Amino acid sequence: MIAAYVQNIRRGATTIFEGMAVTFSHLLRAPITTQYPDRTPRPMMDLLPERFRGLLWVDLDICIGCVLCEKFCPIDCIKIEEVKIDKILVESRLDGKPTPKIKDPIQFDINMYKCMYCGLCVEPCPTGAIFFTKEFEGASPDLTDMHLRLVDDQRREQVLAASAEAERKAQAAKDAKAKKPQPAAAGSDDGKPAATPSTATAPAATPSTANAPAATQPAAAEPTATTPPDSDLAQATGDA
C-alpha cells in the first residue's frame, strides 16, 4: 500500500516537471506571435503557404467557357453564361500548352458566401483559369460584397461584339456555300464519275440504209421496151 502511494507521488512529480520543461523552454526563445494585421514582418500574402485556399478567382483571358467548374460545384455557387466566338488559341496556366477557345463567358458569378472551399471546381479546369488565391479577408456586413461578378459591362460588350462578328462570318460562309454551282453530272456511289455512254451502246435511233425497212426503200424500176438487134429485126421481117 505504501509503495503504491510513493510511486503515484513520484509519477505525478515527473509529469509536472516534463510539462513545465516545455513551458520554461519558451522563456529563452524569441516570440513567434504574428501581430496581425498591423505589425507583420512581411506582407501577409507571403506568410501563407502556396496551396492555401483563399477566395476564388478566374482568369477570363484563358477561360474557354467549358462550364466544368459550374457542373462540378456541389452547392451551385457558380453561374456561367457563354457565347460562341471565332476560334483562338490560349495558353494553359497549368502546362503552358495552347488550348483552343471557341466560347467566351459573358457572365461569371461566384457566390463566395456559399462556397465551402472544397476545390472541386478547380480540379477539372483544363486551362487552370479558376484558382484559389491567398486573399482571405472577406469579412463584410453585406453578403452582396461576397458575390463576385467577374465579367464587367465593358468586357461583356466586347464579347458580344466578337460573337456577333463570328456569327456574321459563319452565315456568310453558309450563304456562299449555298450559292456555289453544283456539278452537272452527279458521281456514282463509290465516288467515281458516271461513265458516258459510247456510240457502240447508243440506241439505234437512226437506222442505216442497210437495215432500213422495205417501205422506205425506193421501188424497183419497171422494165422498158428495148430495140431488138438487127438480126432479130430481119428475121421478123422475113416472117411477115
MDAnalysis code that builds the backbone (N, CA, C; Angstrom):
import MDAnalysis as mda
import numpy as np

u = mda.Universe.empty(720, n_residues=240, atom_resindex=np.repeat(np.arange(240), 3), trajectory=True)
u.add_TopologyAttr("name", ["N", "CA", "C"] * 240)
u.add_TopologyAttr("resid", np.arange(1, 241))
u.add_TopologyAttr("resname", ["MET", "ILE", "ALA", "ALA", "TYR", "VAL", "GLN", "ASN", "ILE", "ARG", "ARG", "GLY", "ALA", "THR", "THR", "ILE", "PHE", "GLU", "GLY", "MET", "ALA", "VAL", "THR", "PHE", "SER", "HIS", "LEU", "LEU", "ARG", "ALA", "PRO", "ILE", "THR", "THR", "GLN", "TYR", "PRO", "ASP", "ARG", "THR", "PRO", "ARG", "PRO", "MET", "MET", "ASP", "LEU", "LEU", "PRO", "GLU", "ARG", "PHE", "ARG", "GLY", "LEU", "LEU", "TRP", "VAL", "ASP", "LEU", "ASP", "ILE", "CYS", "ILE", "GLY", "CYS", "VAL", "LEU", "CYS", "GLU", "LYS", "PHE", "CYS", "PRO", "ILE", "ASP", "CYS", "ILE", "LYS", "ILE", "GLU", "GLU", "VAL", "LYS", "ILE", "ASP", "LYS", "ILE", "LEU", "VAL", "GLU", "SER", "ARG", "LEU", "ASP", "GLY", "LYS", "PRO", "THR", "PRO", "LYS", "ILE", "LYS", "ASP", "PRO", "ILE", "GLN", "PHE", "ASP", "ILE", "ASN", "MET", "TYR", "LYS", "CYS", "MET", "TYR", "CYS", "GLY", "LEU", "CYS", "VAL", "GLU", "PRO", "CYS", "PRO", "THR", "GLY", "ALA", "ILE", "PHE", "PHE", "THR", "LYS", "GLU", "PHE", "GLU", "GLY", "ALA", "SER", "PRO", "ASP", "LEU", "THR", "ASP", "MET", "HIS", "LEU", "ARG", "LEU", "VAL", "ASP", "ASP", "GLN", "ARG", "ARG", "GLU", "GLN", "VAL", "LEU", "ALA", "ALA", "SER", "ALA", "GLU", "ALA", "GLU", "ARG", "LYS", "ALA", "GLN", "ALA", "ALA", "LYS", "ASP", "ALA", "LYS", "ALA", "LYS", "LYS", "PRO", "GLN", "PRO", "ALA", "ALA", "ALA", "GLY", "SER", "ASP", "ASP", "GLY", "LYS", "PRO", "ALA", "ALA", "THR", "PRO", "SER", "THR", "ALA", "THR", "ALA", "PRO", "ALA", "ALA", "THR", "PRO", "SER", "THR", "ALA", "ASN", "ALA", "PRO", "ALA", "ALA", "THR", "GLN", "PRO", "ALA", "ALA", "ALA", "GLU", "PRO", "THR", "ALA", "THR", "THR", "PRO", "PRO", "ASP", "SER", "ASP", "LEU", "ALA", "GLN", "ALA", "THR", "GLY", "ASP", "ALA"])
u.atoms.positions = np.array([
    [0.837, -1.212, 0.000],
    [0.000, 0.000, 0.000],
    [0.868, 1.257, 0.000],
    [1.880, 1.296, 0.885],
    [2.751, 2.475, 0.979],
    [3.593, 2.613, -0.290],
    [4.018, 1.487, -0.854],
    [4.839, 1.541, -2.073],
    [4.043, 2.115, -3.242],
    [2.780, 1.722, -3.349],
    [1.953, 2.275, -4.424],
    [1.724, 3.759, -4.228],
    [1.563, 4.206, -2.986],
    [1.351, 5.627, -2.700],
    [2.581, 6.436, -3.097],
    [3.774, 5.945, -2.743],
    [5.014, 6.653, -3.086],
    [5.217, 6.668, -4.598],
    [4.857, 5.590, -5.259],
    [5.001, 5.527, -6.729],
    [4.093, 6.524, -7.419],
    [2.894, 6.707, -6.938],
    [1.978, 7.697, -7.545],
    [2.506, 9.117, -7.363],
    [3.091, 9.400, -6.184],
    [3.647, 10.737, -5.957],
    [4.811, 10.989, -6.915],
    [5.658, 10.005, -7.100],
    [6.800, 10.170, -7.992],
    [6.344, 10.365, -9.436],
    [5.331, 9.613, -9.857],
    [4.823, 9.757, -11.219],
    [4.223, 11.146, -11.424],
    [3.480, 11.649, -10.440],
    [2.898, 12.982, -10.557],
    [3.951, 14.066, -10.632],
    [5.004, 13.964, -9.838],
    [6.076, 14.964, -9.874],
    [6.811, 14.924, -11.208],
    [7.022, 13.718, -11.719],
    [7.723, 13.588, -13.004],
    [6.933, 14.233, -14.146],
    [5.645, 13.972, -14.219],
    [4.825, 14.570, -15.289],
    [4.750, 16.083, -15.159],
    [4.764, 16.615, -13.927],
    [4.738, 18.077, -13.754],
    [6.022, 18.692, -14.281],
    [7.142, 18.094, -13.976],
    [8.411, 18.634, -14.456],
    [8.539, 18.515, -15.978],
    [8.000, 17.447, -16.584],
    [8.043, 17.302, -18.044],
    [7.210, 18.392, -18.713],
    [6.010, 18.665, -18.198],
    [5.181, 19.722, -18.769],
    [5.768, 21.102, -18.583],
    [6.331, 21.378, -17.434],
    [6.919, 22.695, -17.170],
    [8.205, 22.898, -17.953],
    [8.884, 21.785, -18.325],
    [10.106, 21.924, -19.119],
    [9.784, 22.518, -20.483],
    [8.662, 22.106, -21.075],
    [8.245, 22.684, -22.359],
    [7.916, 24.160, -22.179],
    [7.251, 24.500, -21.095],
    [6.885, 25.892, -20.862],
    [8.116, 26.759, -20.609],
    [9.045, 26.274, -19.786],
    [10.246, 27.046, -19.467],
    [11.160, 27.200, -20.680],
    [11.097, 26.238, -21.642],
    [11.960, 26.357, -22.815],
    [11.594, 27.564, -23.669],
    [10.347, 28.009, -23.631],
    [9.922, 29.168, -24.431],
    [10.329, 30.491, -23.786],
    [10.806, 30.465, -22.563],
    [11.246, 31.708, -21.917],
    [12.494, 32.267, -22.568],
    [13.289, 31.393, -23.179],
    [14.550, 31.816, -23.798],
    [14.438, 31.973, -25.306],
    [13.261, 31.794, -25.870],
    [13.068, 31.911, -27.315],
    [12.449, 33.253, -27.668],
    [12.678, 33.657, -28.947],
    [12.049, 34.889, -29.429],
    [10.557, 34.640, -29.651],
    [9.725, 35.608, -29.413],
    [8.278, 35.402, -29.622],
    [7.955, 35.172, -31.095],
    [6.997, 34.287, -31.367],
    [6.596, 33.959, -32.732],
    [5.158, 34.397, -33.009],
    [4.579, 35.134, -32.126],
    [3.204, 35.585, -32.315],
    [3.148, 36.603, -33.458],
    [2.230, 36.406, -34.377],
    [2.037, 37.326, -35.502],
    [1.042, 38.401, -35.092],
    [1.485, 39.607, -35.085],
    [0.631, 40.731, -34.702],
    [-0.166, 41.188, -35.927],
    [-1.150, 40.377, -36.279],
    [-1.977, 40.694, -37.444],
    [-3.079, 41.651, -36.998],
    [-3.424, 42.623, -37.811],
    [-2.927, 42.925, -39.177],
    [-1.954, 44.081, -39.243],
    [-1.636, 44.706, -38.148],
    [-0.879, 45.950, -38.229],
    [0.625, 45.770, -38.107],
    [1.072, 44.687, -37.454],
    [2.507, 44.505, -37.253],
    [2.910, 43.100, -37.709],
    [3.171, 42.982, -38.969],
    [3.643, 41.719, -39.545],
    [5.021, 41.947, -40.157],
    [5.934, 40.985, -39.969],
    [7.294, 41.184, -40.509],
    [7.319, 41.253, -42.023],
    [6.376, 40.581, -42.664],
    [6.276, 40.582, -44.116],
    [4.804, 40.704, -44.489],
    [4.517, 41.001, -45.750],
    [3.105, 41.009, -46.155],
    [2.443, 39.669, -45.867],
    [1.208, 39.724, -45.475],
    [0.519, 38.517, -45.053],
    [0.438, 37.494, -46.176],
    [0.375, 37.942, -47.406],
    [0.312, 37.018, -48.533],
    [1.577, 36.160, -48.630],
    [2.707, 36.722, -48.207],
    [3.965, 35.976, -48.272],
    [4.096, 34.970, -47.137],
    [3.339, 35.138, -46.095],
    [3.415, 34.226, -44.958],
    [2.543, 32.996, -45.135],
    [1.646, 33.025, -46.125],
    [0.740, 31.892, -46.348],
    [1.392, 30.851, -47.240],
    [1.077, 29.582, -47.073],
    [1.659, 28.530, -47.932],
    [1.124, 28.624, -49.354],
    [1.810, 27.939, -50.268],
    [1.475, 28.020, -51.686],
    [0.108, 27.417, -51.989],
    [-0.279, 26.371, -51.314],
    [-1.544, 25.691, -51.583],
    [-2.656, 26.196, -50.674],
    [-2.515, 27.409, -50.207],
    [-3.554, 27.994, -49.353],
    [-4.832, 28.226, -50.167],
    [-5.970, 27.910, -49.600],
    [-7.255, 28.083, -50.271],
    [-7.942, 29.338, -49.753],
    [-7.731, 30.400, -50.509],
    [-8.404, 31.643, -50.182],
    [-9.616, 31.849, -51.080],
    [-9.881, 33.107, -51.433],
    [-11.007, 33.406, -52.309],
    [-10.709, 32.923, -53.726],
    [-11.738, 32.496, -54.426],
    [-11.593, 32.050, -55.811],
    [-11.450, 33.240, -56.747],
    [-10.762, 32.986, -57.840],
    [-10.618, 33.999, -58.892],
    [-10.525, 33.296, -60.230],
    [-10.843, 34.016, -61.319],
    [-10.874, 33.437, -62.666],
    [-10.097, 34.345, -63.611],
    [-9.224, 33.743, -64.393],
    [-8.529, 34.446, -65.470],
    [-9.388, 34.310, -66.727],
    [-10.141, 35.345, -67.034],
    [-11.088, 35.280, -68.144],
    [-10.398, 35.209, -69.501],
    [-9.149, 35.620, -69.576],
    [-8.450, 35.582, -70.862],
    [-8.164, 34.152, -71.311],
    [-8.028, 33.231, -70.383],
    [-7.756, 31.834, -70.753],
    [-8.946, 30.933, -70.443],
    [-10.043, 31.494, -69.973],
    [-11.248, 30.695, -69.739],
    [-11.865, 30.348, -71.092],
    [-12.126, 29.057, -71.329],
    [-12.652, 28.595, -72.613],
    [-14.159, 28.344, -72.566],
    [-14.808, 28.687, -71.468],
    [-16.263, 28.533, -71.391],
    [-16.741, 27.097, -71.394],
    [-15.967, 26.177, -70.828],
    [-16.374, 24.769, -70.810],
    [-17.399, 24.470, -69.726],
    [-17.601, 25.387, -68.774],
    [-18.560, 25.304, -67.655],
    [-18.372, 24.036, -66.817],
    [-17.197, 23.436, -66.818],
    [-16.957, 22.281, -65.962],
    [-16.968, 22.663, -64.492],
    [-16.467, 23.852, -64.170],
    [-16.468, 24.283, -62.776],
    [-17.895, 24.445, -62.258],
    [-18.784, 24.933, -63.119],
    [-20.183, 25.082, -62.718],
    [-20.844, 23.717, -62.521],
    [-20.514, 22.757, -63.373],
    [-21.121, 21.431, -63.270],
    [-20.634, 20.669, -62.044],
    [-19.354, 20.839, -61.683],
    [-18.792, 20.071, -60.584],
    [-19.008, 20.732, -59.221],
    [-19.472, 21.952, -59.182],
    [-19.705, 22.609, -57.896],
    [-20.859, 21.910, -57.176],
    [-20.639, 21.378, -55.974],
    [-21.700, 20.610, -55.305],
    [-22.813, 21.465, -54.713],
    [-22.608, 22.764, -54.584],
    [-23.636, 23.606, -53.955],
    [-24.119, 24.713, -54.894],
    [-23.766, 24.641, -56.166],
    [-24.265, 25.572, -57.191],
    [-23.991, 27.033, -56.828],
    [-22.757, 27.317, -56.505],
    [-22.413, 28.712, -56.191],
    [-21.745, 29.406, -57.375],
    [-21.651, 28.735, -58.536],
    [-21.041, 29.308, -59.736],
    [-22.106, 29.387, -60.819],
    [-22.191, 30.538, -61.474],
    [-23.135, 30.757, -62.561],
    [-22.380, 31.297, -63.758],
    [-22.488, 30.590, -64.902],
    [-21.747, 30.963, -66.107],
    [-22.709, 31.028, -67.286],
    [-22.512, 32.026, -68.124],
    [-23.224, 32.153, -69.402],
    [-22.202, 32.521, -70.462],
    [-22.150, 31.732, -71.540],
    [-21.129, 31.937, -72.553],
    [-21.755, 32.033, -73.936],
    [-20.977, 32.578, -74.887],
    [-21.381, 32.691, -76.285],
    [-20.227, 32.221, -77.149],
    [-20.544, 31.865, -78.403],
    [-19.532, 31.385, -79.335],
    [-18.795, 32.558, -79.972],
    [-17.505, 32.359, -80.171],
    [-16.658, 33.348, -80.836],
    [-15.787, 32.618, -81.857],
    [-15.012, 33.388, -82.613],
    [-14.052, 32.784, -83.529],
    [-12.998, 31.996, -82.739],
    [-12.576, 30.890, -83.294],
    [-11.618, 30.024, -82.615],
    [-10.268, 30.715, -82.465],
    [-9.770, 30.731, -81.224],
    [-8.443, 31.260, -80.928],
    [-7.722, 30.264, -80.029],
    [-6.432, 30.432, -79.879],
    [-5.620, 29.578, -79.017],
    [-5.175, 30.375, -77.798],
    [-5.353, 29.797, -76.622],
    [-4.933, 30.421, -75.376],
    [-3.913, 29.510, -74.701],
    [-3.064, 30.100, -73.908],
    [-2.003, 29.351, -73.231],
    [-2.504, 28.857, -71.882],
    [-2.388, 27.562, -71.667],
    [-2.846, 26.969, -70.413],
    [-1.975, 27.430, -69.252],
    [-2.611, 27.725, -68.139],
    [-1.886, 28.138, -66.932],
    [-1.226, 26.953, -66.243],
    [-1.648, 25.748, -66.581],
    [-1.145, 24.550, -65.927],
    [0.149, 24.047, -66.549],
    [0.149, 23.870, -67.879],
    [1.319, 23.322, -68.558],
    [1.845, 24.204, -69.684],
    [1.201, 25.336, -69.931],
    [1.678, 26.247, -70.964],
    [1.360, 25.831, -72.382],
    [0.584, 24.770, -72.571],
    [0.247, 24.303, -73.911],
    [-0.895, 25.127, -74.495],
    [-0.906, 25.335, -75.824],
    [-2.018, 26.067, -76.448],
    [-3.302, 25.258, -76.409],
    [-4.386, 25.900, -76.056],
    [-5.687, 25.255, -75.942],
    [-6.692, 26.031, -76.785],
    [-7.469, 25.358, -77.642],
    [-8.449, 26.083, -78.468],
    [-9.566, 26.662, -77.615],
    [-9.982, 27.864, -77.982],
    [-11.055, 28.555, -77.287],
    [-12.087, 29.002, -78.308],
    [-13.312, 28.468, -78.205],
    [-14.385, 28.826, -79.131],
    [-15.566, 29.467, -78.408],
    [-15.486, 29.577, -77.081],
    [-16.543, 30.214, -76.304],
    [-15.915, 31.177, -75.302],
    [-16.645, 32.236, -75.016],
    [-16.171, 33.239, -74.064],
    [-17.336, 33.601, -73.145],
    [-17.115, 33.625, -71.826],
    [-18.233, 33.912, -70.918],
    [-18.624, 35.381, -70.942],
    [-19.925, 35.619, -70.917],
    [-20.453, 36.971, -70.746],
    [-21.010, 37.151, -69.336],
    [-21.003, 36.078, -68.554],
    [-21.368, 36.139, -67.144],
    [-20.590, 35.058, -66.409],
    [-19.930, 35.467, -65.319],
    [-19.196, 34.513, -64.482],
    [-19.309, 35.015, -63.047],
    [-20.251, 34.453, -62.314],
    [-20.517, 34.859, -60.938],
    [-20.145, 33.736, -59.985],
    [-19.559, 34.108, -58.853],
    [-19.215, 33.157, -57.795],
    [-19.742, 33.705, -56.477],
    [-20.605, 32.943, -55.832],
    [-21.121, 33.331, -54.516],
    [-20.185, 32.781, -53.447],
    [-19.223, 33.603, -53.023],
    [-18.246, 33.137, -52.049],
    [-18.853, 32.935, -50.670],
    [-20.001, 33.544, -50.390],
    [-20.622, 33.305, -49.087],
    [-21.271, 31.928, -49.014],
    [-21.390, 31.236, -50.159],
    [-21.877, 29.857, -50.176],
    [-20.752, 28.848, -50.366],
    [-19.610, 29.311, -50.859],
    [-18.503, 28.407, -51.186],
    [-17.973, 27.738, -49.918],
    [-17.685, 26.438, -50.025],
    [-17.113, 25.699, -48.901],
    [-15.648, 25.321, -49.157],
    [-15.024, 25.927, -50.173],
    [-13.587, 25.795, -50.434],
    [-13.166, 24.331, -50.591],
    [-13.986, 23.573, -51.295],
    [-13.684, 22.146, -51.489],
    [-12.681, 21.927, -52.615],
    [-12.593, 22.850, -53.568],
    [-11.659, 22.718, -54.675],
    [-12.152, 21.859, -55.820],
    [-13.408, 21.408, -55.787],
    [-13.916, 20.567, -56.866],
    [-14.108, 21.338, -58.165],
    [-14.163, 22.640, -58.117],
    [-14.262, 23.443, -59.336],
    [-12.894, 23.707, -59.950],
    [-11.847, 23.663, -59.126],
    [-10.502, 23.960, -59.615],
    [-9.896, 22.759, -60.330],
    [-10.154, 21.569, -59.834],
    [-9.503, 20.370, -60.361],
    [-9.832, 20.093, -61.825],
    [-11.100, 20.164, -62.286],
    [-11.385, 19.781, -63.682],
    [-11.087, 20.854, -64.713],
    [-10.714, 22.064, -64.302],
    [-10.488, 23.147, -65.276],
    [-9.314, 22.780, -66.178],
    [-9.505, 22.707, -67.510],
    [-8.426, 22.260, -68.411],
    [-7.307, 23.278, -68.592],
    [-7.566, 24.552, -68.332],
    [-6.544, 25.582, -68.526],
    [-6.098, 26.222, -67.224],
    [-6.672, 25.835, -66.091],
    [-6.317, 26.452, -64.824],
    [-6.831, 27.871, -64.695],
    [-7.922, 28.181, -65.391],
    [-8.440, 29.548, -65.363],
    [-8.996, 29.920, -63.997],
    [-9.636, 28.978, -63.312],
    [-10.180, 29.230, -61.985],
    [-9.212, 28.652, -60.956],
    [-8.909, 29.429, -59.910],
    [-7.902, 29.009, -58.940],
    [-8.151, 29.732, -57.618],
    [-7.560, 29.174, -56.575],
    [-7.624, 29.791, -55.248],
    [-6.520, 30.840, -55.124],
    [-6.857, 31.961, -54.528],
    [-5.874, 32.995, -54.248],
    [-5.492, 32.945, -52.763],
    [-4.583, 33.791, -52.376],
    [-4.198, 33.909, -50.971],
    [-4.992, 35.002, -50.253],
    [-5.955, 35.549, -50.926],
    [-6.806, 36.573, -50.311],
    [-7.849, 35.888, -49.427],
    [-7.914, 36.262, -48.173],
    [-8.843, 35.638, -47.235],
    [-9.693, 36.654, -46.482],
    [-9.422, 37.908, -46.671],
    [-10.158, 38.941, -45.928],
    [-11.490, 39.206, -46.622],
    [-12.460, 38.376, -46.315],
    [-13.766, 38.516, -46.942],
    [-14.850, 38.960, -45.988],
    [-14.476, 39.344, -44.784],
    [-15.482, 39.755, -43.812],
    [-16.171, 41.035, -44.272],
    [-17.490, 41.051, -44.212],
    [-18.264, 42.212, -44.653],
    [-19.643, 42.158, -44.004],
    [-20.202, 43.317, -43.680],
    [-21.559, 43.315, -43.113],
    [-22.644, 43.043, -44.150],
    [-22.277, 43.087, -45.450],
    [-23.248, 42.874, -46.520],
    [-22.820, 41.651, -47.335],
    [-23.720, 40.685, -47.485],
    [-23.384, 39.464, -48.215],
    [-23.152, 39.720, -49.700],
    [-23.741, 40.769, -50.227],
    [-23.551, 41.041, -51.656],
    [-22.104, 41.380, -51.991],
    [-21.327, 41.791, -50.999],
    [-19.911, 42.059, -51.243],
    [-19.137, 40.780, -51.517],
    [-19.686, 39.645, -51.094],
    [-19.041, 38.360, -51.332],
    [-19.554, 37.679, -52.590],
    [-20.420, 38.344, -53.312],
    [-20.913, 37.821, -54.591],
    [-20.031, 38.408, -55.690],
    [-19.102, 37.600, -56.179],
    [-18.130, 38.077, -57.165],
    [-18.736, 38.030, -58.552],
    [-18.801, 39.194, -59.197],
    [-19.229, 39.309, -60.594],
    [-18.003, 39.670, -61.410],
    [-17.419, 38.656, -62.025],
    [-16.098, 38.813, -62.625],
    [-16.138, 39.437, -64.009],
    [-17.256, 39.395, -64.709],
    [-17.369, 39.978, -66.050],
    [-18.039, 41.340, -65.913],
    [-17.303, 42.394, -66.199],
    [-17.879, 43.729, -66.120],
    [-18.618, 44.071, -67.413],
    [-19.267, 45.222, -67.417],
    [-20.079, 45.609, -68.575],
    [-19.234, 45.833, -69.826],
    [-18.053, 46.401, -69.653],
    [-17.206, 46.651, -70.827],
    [-16.777, 45.357, -71.490],
    [-16.350, 44.395, -70.697],
    [-15.940, 43.115, -71.285],
    [-17.133, 42.395, -71.895],
    [-18.283, 42.501, -71.271],
    [-19.479, 41.859, -71.814],
    [-19.797, 42.402, -73.197],
    [-19.712, 43.703, -73.382],
    [-19.983, 44.301, -74.692],
    [-18.960, 43.836, -75.723],
    [-17.702, 43.739, -75.337],
    [-16.670, 43.285, -76.271],
    [-16.905, 41.839, -76.707],
    [-17.287, 40.993, -75.750],
    [-17.521, 39.588, -76.087],
    [-18.749, 39.449, -76.982],
    [-19.801, 40.207, -76.692],
    [-20.997, 40.151, -77.532],
    [-20.704, 40.637, -78.945],
    [-19.870, 41.672, -79.075],
    [-19.494, 42.146, -80.407],
    [-18.688, 41.089, -81.158],
    [-17.774, 40.432, -80.466],
    [-16.996, 39.364, -81.104],
    [-17.887, 38.198, -81.498],
    [-18.878, 37.888, -80.675],
    [-19.811, 36.807, -81.006],
    [-20.644, 37.160, -82.238],
    [-21.114, 38.425, -82.322],
    [-21.889, 38.846, -83.484],
    [-21.052, 38.780, -84.764],
    [-19.791, 39.157, -84.672],
    [-18.905, 39.099, -85.837],
    [-18.679, 37.657, -86.270],
    [-18.501, 36.753, -85.301],
    [-18.317, 35.338, -85.642],
    [-19.570, 34.753, -86.273],
    [-20.729, 35.155, -85.791],
    [-21.978, 34.664, -86.374],
    [-22.170, 35.200, -87.787],
    [-21.772, 36.450, -88.019],
    [-21.888, 37.023, -89.361],
    [-20.981, 36.287, -90.343],
    [-19.769, 35.960, -89.929],
    [-18.852, 35.226, -90.805],
    [-19.380, 33.824, -91.099],
    [-19.946, 33.190, -90.096],
    [-20.486, 31.843, -90.304],
    [-21.666, 31.870, -91.270],
    [-22.519, 32.880, -91.154],
    [-23.664, 32.997, -92.049],
    [-23.212, 33.310, -93.472],
    [-22.190, 34.163, -93.612],
    [-21.671, 34.483, -94.947],
    [-21.071, 33.243, -95.610],
    [-20.352, 32.448, -94.841],
    [-19.795, 31.216, -95.397],
    [-20.892, 30.239, -95.788],
    [-21.948, 30.202, -95.016],
    [-23.066, 29.315, -95.334],
    [-23.782, 29.760, -96.606],
    [-23.980, 31.080, -96.752],
    [-24.622, 31.591, -97.967],
    [-23.766, 31.347, -99.201],
    [-22.446, 31.535, -99.057],
    [-21.554, 31.306, -100.192],
    [-21.562, 29.840, -100.609],
    [-21.656, 28.958, -99.658],
    [-21.723, 27.535, -99.981],
    [-23.031, 27.186, -100.676],
    [-24.129, 27.842, -100.272],
    [-25.418, 27.563, -100.896],
    [-25.465, 28.079, -102.338],
    [-24.780, 29.191, -102.625],
    [-24.774, 29.765, -103.967],
    [-23.773, 29.094, -104.898],
    [-22.944, 28.246, -104.397],
    [-21.929, 27.601, -105.218],
    [-22.601, 26.668, -106.218],
    [-22.300, 26.767, -107.537],
    [-22.961, 25.908, -108.532],
    [-22.613, 24.449, -108.321],
    [-23.625, 23.620, -108.520],
    [-23.443, 22.189, -108.364],
    [-22.941, 21.592, -109.679],
    [-22.181, 20.514, -109.641],
    [-21.717, 19.866, -110.884],
    [-22.885, 19.306, -111.674],
    [-22.748, 19.309, -113.058],
    [-23.846, 18.884, -113.927],
    [-24.137, 17.405, -113.783],
    [-23.118, 16.566, -113.781],
    [-23.302, 15.118, -113.683],
    [-22.905, 14.680, -112.303],
    [-23.808, 13.999, -111.666],
    [-23.517, 13.513, -110.327],
    [-22.636, 12.290, -110.418],
    [-21.767, 12.104, -109.463],
    [-20.884, 10.955, -109.440],
    [-21.608, 9.713, -108.990],
    [-20.966, 8.584, -109.158],
    [-21.541, 7.325, -108.706],
    [-21.406, 7.209, -107.210],
    [-21.958, 6.145, -106.655],
    [-21.968, 5.963, -105.212],
    [-20.579, 5.771, -104.649],
    [-19.666, 5.183, -105.444],
    [-18.322, 4.928, -104.938],
    [-17.382, 6.083, -105.165],
    [-17.914, 7.250, -105.575],
    [-17.094, 8.433, -105.752],
    [-16.512, 8.585, -107.126],
    [-16.705, 7.603, -108.022],
    [-16.180, 7.693, -109.372],
    [-17.186, 8.368, -110.280],
    [-16.734, 9.138, -111.260],
    [-17.674, 9.814, -112.165],
    [-18.437, 8.810, -113.011],
    [-19.673, 9.166, -113.316],
    [-20.513, 8.278, -114.118],
    [-19.956, 8.176, -115.533],
    [-20.016, 6.976, -116.094],
    [-19.463, 6.736, -117.437],
    [-20.387, 7.307, -118.499],
    [-19.770, 7.913, -119.518],
    [-20.543, 8.483, -120.616],
    [-20.836, 7.390, -121.638],
    [-22.078, 7.192, -122.006],
    [-22.376, 6.107, -122.965],
    [-21.700, 6.354, -124.302],
    [-21.073, 5.323, -124.842],
    [-20.364, 5.436, -126.125],
    [-21.333, 5.219, -127.283],
    [-20.826, 5.414, -128.458],
    [-21.675, 5.246, -129.666],
    [-22.032, 3.798, -129.907],
    [-21.188, 2.879, -129.346],
    [-21.474, 1.462, -129.570],
    [-22.724, 1.034, -128.820],
    [-22.975, 1.671, -127.651],
    [-24.144, 1.300, -126.853],
    [-25.308, 2.241, -127.042],
    [-25.173, 3.202, -127.955],
    [-26.248, 4.160, -128.161],
    [-27.434, 3.469, -128.809],
    [-28.647, 3.842, -128.485],
    [-29.826, 3.219, -129.103],
    [-29.882, 3.534, -130.590],
    [-30.427, 2.583, -131.359],
    [-30.499, 2.746, -132.824],
    [-31.625, 3.689, -133.185],
    [-31.336, 4.975, -132.951],
    [-32.364, 5.980, -133.237],
    [-32.441, 6.283, -134.726],
    [-31.279, 6.173, -135.428],
    [-31.247, 6.491, -136.869],
    [-30.760, 5.255, -137.609],
    [-31.633, 4.394, -138.060],
    [-31.199, 3.170, -138.757],
    [-30.493, 3.505, -140.063],
    [-29.502, 2.673, -140.392],
    [-28.744, 2.886, -141.638],
    [-29.550, 2.362, -142.835],
    [-29.058, 2.620, -144.023],
    [-29.767, 2.195, -145.240],
    [-29.696, 0.697, -145.450],
    [-28.709, 0.041, -144.772],
    [-28.592, -1.406, -144.985],
    [-29.734, -2.156, -144.339],
    [-30.136, -1.733, -143.135],
    [-31.219, -2.434, -142.452],
    [-32.486, -1.593, -142.394],
    [-32.652, -0.669, -143.325],
    [-33.862, 0.150, -143.342],
    [-35.036, -0.698, -143.778],
    [-36.201, -0.443, -143.280],
    [-37.383, -1.215, -143.691],
    [-37.675, -1.035, -145.174],
    [-38.371, -2.056, -145.768],
    [-38.626, -2.032, -147.211],
    [-39.496, -0.877, -147.619],
    [-40.307, -0.407, -146.727],
    [-41.221, 0.676, -147.090],
    [-40.463, 1.932, -147.420],
    [-39.296, 2.059, -146.819],
    [-38.557, 3.299, -147.060],
    [-37.618, 3.194, -148.247],
    [-37.410, 1.928, -148.788],
    [-36.508, 1.789, -149.929],
    [-37.225, 2.182, -151.232],
    [-36.527, 2.695, -152.201],
    [-37.174, 3.090, -153.456],
    [-37.673, 1.870, -154.224],
    [-38.806, 2.000, -154.883],
    [-39.405, 0.883, -155.649],
    [-38.511, 0.507, -156.829],
    [-38.569, -0.817, -157.222],
    [-37.732, -1.297, -158.341],
    [-38.224, -0.703, -159.669],
    [-37.326, -0.385, -160.493],
    [-37.687, 0.244, -161.785],
    [-38.380, -0.772, -162.700],
    [-39.448, -0.343, -163.368],
    [-40.194, -1.228, -164.275],
    [-39.398, -1.437, -165.570],
    [-39.521, -2.643, -166.195],
    [-38.752, -2.904, -167.440],
    [-39.298, -2.066, -168.603],
    [-38.415, -1.556, -169.349],
    [-38.794, -0.715, -170.508],
    [-38.516, -1.481, -171.824],
    [-39.237, -1.087, -172.880],
    [-39.071, -1.750, -174.212],
    [-37.762, -1.356, -174.827],
    [-37.064, -2.330, -175.288],
    [-35.751, -2.076, -175.882],
    [-35.801, -2.446, -177.377],
    [-34.967, -1.853, -178.127],
    [-34.922, -2.126, -179.600],
    [-34.187, -3.427, -179.838],
    [-34.782, -4.400, -180.557],
    [-34.104, -5.691, -180.778],
    [-32.913, -5.515, -181.692],
    [-32.050, -6.461, -181.656],
    [-30.861, -6.388, -182.548],
    [-31.281, -6.482, -184.048],
    [-30.349, -6.202, -184.957],
    [-30.633, -6.178, -186.409],
    [-31.001, -7.561, -186.912],
    [-30.357, -8.591, -186.347],
    [-30.675, -9.956, -186.822],
    [-32.077, -10.341, -186.487],
    [-32.511, -10.006, -185.367],
    [-33.893, -10.322, -184.976],
    [-34.896, -9.527, -185.809],
    [-34.508, -8.303, -186.156],
    [-35.407, -7.470, -186.963],
    [-35.546, -8.029, -188.386],
    [-34.457, -8.511, -188.946],
    [-34.531, -9.068, -190.300],
    [-35.354, -10.327, -190.305],
    [-35.211, -11.163, -189.214],
    [-35.976, -12.403, -189.141],
    [-37.477, -12.133, -189.038],
    [-37.797, -11.135, -188.237],
    [-39.215, -10.762, -188.094],
    [-39.768, -10.243, -189.417],
    [-38.977, -9.560, -190.202],
    [-39.495, -9.017, -191.476],
    [-39.710, -10.111, -192.496],
    [-38.783, -11.145, -192.541],
    [-38.969, -12.256, -193.476],
    [-40.165, -13.076, -193.149],
    [-40.437, -13.240, -191.873],
    [-41.621, -13.988, -191.466],
    [-42.887, -13.277, -191.928],
    [-42.837, -11.947, -191.822],
    [-44.004, -11.201, -192.237],
    [-44.254, -11.381, -193.724],
])
